[in-house]
Amino acid sequence: MARKMADCRQFPSENGCTLTITGEESEVLDAAMQHAVSAHGHEDNAETRAWLRDNLADEPATSNA
């Protein structure tokens, strides 16, 4: 299963946030929701969670060389 990533740098923010969260989808979604509320003032609701889920990206593959 592909790991997911939420990267604040991909979206405009008033505080210039640069946080990136990676992990399994459910972990990233939970952490990103907490971050969206605490750092960006969003409400913890179904609409915000759906937006976050829709905007998760696959984590780029890393080389083990």
C-alpha positions as CSV (number, residue, x, y, z in Angstrom):
1,M,0.0,0.0,0.0
2,A,1.3,3.4,-0.9
3,R,2.1,5.8,1.9
4,K,0.4,9.2,1.7
5,M,1.6,12.7,2.2
6,A,0.1,16.0,3.3
7,D,2.3,19.0,2.4
8,C,1.3,22.5,3.6
9,R,3.7,24.0,1.0
10,Q,1.3,23.0,-1.7
11,F,-1.4,25.4,-0.4
12,P,-1.4,29.1,0.4
13,S,-1.4,29.9,4.1
14,E,-1.2,33.1,6.1
15,N,1.7,31.7,8.2
16,G,3.8,30.3,5.4
17,C,3.6,26.8,6.9
18,T,6.1,24.2,5.5
19,L,5.0,21.1,7.5
20,T,4.9,17.8,5.6
21,I,3.3,14.7,7.1
22,T,3.8,11.2,5.7
23,G,2.5,7.8,6.7
24,E,-0.4,5.5,6.2
25,E,-3.5,7.3,5.0
26,S,-5.4,7.1,8.3
27,E,-2.4,8.3,10.2
28,V,-1.8,11.2,7.9
29,L,-5.4,12.2,7.8
30,D,-5.7,12.3,11.6
31,A,-2.4,14.3,12.0
32,A,-3.3,16.7,9.2
33,M,-6.7,17.3,10.7
34,Q,-5.2,18.1,14.1
35,H,-2.6,20.4,12.4
36,A,-5.3,22.1,10.3
37,V,-7.2,23.0,13.4
38,S,-4.3,24.0,15.7
39,A,-2.1,25.8,13.1
40,H,-4.5,27.1,10.5
41,G,-7.8,27.6,12.5
42,H,-9.9,25.2,10.5
43,E,-12.9,23.5,12.1
44,D,-12.7,19.7,12.8
45,N,-15.6,18.6,10.7
46,A,-16.5,16.2,7.9
47,E,-16.1,18.9,5.2
48,T,-12.5,19.7,6.3
49,R,-11.6,16.0,6.6
50,A,-13.0,15.3,3.2
51,W,-11.0,18.2,1.7
52,L,-7.8,16.9,3.4
53,R,-8.5,13.3,2.1
54,D,-9.0,14.6,-1.4
55,N,-5.7,16.5,-1.3
56,L,-3.5,13.8,0.0
57,A,-0.7,12.8,-2.4
58,D,1.2,9.6,-2.7
59,E,4.6,9.8,-1.0
60,P,7.4,9.8,-3.6
61,A,9.3,6.6,-3.8
62,T,12.7,6.7,-2.2
63,S,15.8,4.9,-3.4
64,N,17.6,2.6,-1.0
65,A,20.9,2.9,-2.9
